[in-house]
C-alpha cells in the first residue's frame, strides 16, 4: 500500500497518474500549499525538502519524480510502463524524464519560485518575462528533436507520457501556445482521454 | 565501445569516473567551452541540447547524467555500481542523483548561467550573491538528512558517489566551505583517493 503526498497543479500529478495506470493500491494526501503545509514540521518529517511529491511505502519515503516513476514501473511490471528489460531503452526513458525534471520544470519554476535563486523584485520580474521564451524553447526541442509519437517513446505508452502531460498542463499559464508544438498538443489530447488520467484529474479537483 | 563527450569542470566528470569504475572500454572527446564548441553545428548534431555530457553508444547517443549513470551500472553489472536487483534501493539511488541534477546543480548554475533564466545584469548579480546560501543549504540537507556514510548509500559504493564528488568540486568556487559539512568533506577525500578518480582527474587535466 502506497500513500502519495501531492498538491493540485504540481508535478506530483505525474506520479498520481502513473500509480493509477499501474493499477496500484494507494491512497493520497493533499497538501495545502496556500497554508504552506509543505513546510509544516509534520510534513518536513516526511519530506525534509518541503516539496511534493513524496511516496510513502512500506520501506520508507521516496521523493523526486524520475525516481518514483521508475520505481512504480518496476513494482508493477505487468502494467508495462517502462522497457525494464532493455537498459538502453530504459536510459532513453530516463533521459527524457530527467530533462523534464532538471530543465523544463526548472524553467517553469522561475515564474513563481524566483525566490529560490534571487532576492530582488526586479530579478523576479526579469525571470517572469523570460518564461514564454525559455519554456517555449524546451517544448520546441521536445517537438523537433525528441519526438517519436504517438507516445513520447513511440508506439508504447511509458512513464514519460504522464510526466510530459503534467508539465504541458503549465504551458497556458506560462504564456506558451501548445498549438505551436502540434505533436505535443496531439499527445496532450490523447492523454486527457485516458480513463486513468480523467479519474486522477477529477480526484485532484474534488 | 563508448565515447564520452565532456568538458573539464562540468558534471560530465560523474559519467567519466563511472565509466572508469565500471572498467568500460571507452574513449573521450573534450569540448572547448571557451570556443563555444558545445553549440557548434557538429556537436549539436550529436546533442541538440548543446550540453555535456553525451555518451555515444552503438545504439545511439545518451544524455542526462542520472540516466547515463544507471545505464553504465546496468551495462557493467559485475562492477556492482547500483542495487540493480532491488527496486526500492535503486529508487533511493535515483532519488539522490535526481536531487543533485535538478536542485543542487541548478542552484550552482545560477552563478555563471543566469542568462538561461534572465536578461539583466542586476539579476545575474542578485543570483550570484545567493549562491553560497542556496548551494550551502543543499549540502546541509545532504549532510543532515540524506547521509549514511562512508559512501552516500552506506557501506556500498554506488553511482551516487562519483556524482556527489563532481558537484562537491564546485563548492570552493561557490563560496561554500566543505568543512561545514564534515561527512561530505570526508567523502570527498575518500573519493579523491580512488585510483579510478585519480586517473580520470589526470586525464581531464592533461
Interface residues (C-beta under 8 A of the other chain):
Chain A: X48 X49 X57 X59 X60 X62 X63 X64 X65 X66 X67 X68 X70 X71 X74 X75 X87 X88 X90 X91 X92 X94 X95 X97 X98 X99 X101 X102 X103 X105 X106 X107 X110 X116 X117 X118 X119 X120 X122 X123 X126 X127 X129 X130 X134 X141 X145
Chain B: X48 X49 X57 X59 X60 X62 X63 X64 X65 X66 X67 X68 X70 X71 X74 X75 X87 X88 X90 X91 X92 X93 X94 X95 X97 X98 X99 X101 X102 X103 X105 X106 X107 X110 X116 X117 X118 X119 X120 X122 X123 X126 X127 X129 X130 X134 X141 X145
